[in-house]
Amino acid sequence: MEATGRERAALAFAEKLAVNHTTIDDAFMTGMRAHFTDAELVELGLITGAFIMLGRLHRTFGVPPMGPRSHAVLERGYDS
């Protein structure tokens, strides 16, 4: 399944926030507002920022990456 325009915009925002936040300019945000309300952008920014920080903390403290079966509960469901 191909990503929607909204999903592609969210991924572009997350990547810019994580890799080079100084490239987020007025033109980019105008494009984001074509897909998201201001409230949704705040939520997207907070959630993205939390995951960026979590990843940086894991690296700092040497937390190993999750194994290949770490998300097995998602495959079988929570009721199993």
Secondary structure, DSSP 8 states (H G I E B T S, - for coil): ----HHHHHHHHHHHHHHH-GGG--HHHHHHHHTT--HHHHHHHHHHHHHHHHHHHHHHHHT-----TTTTHHHHH-TT-
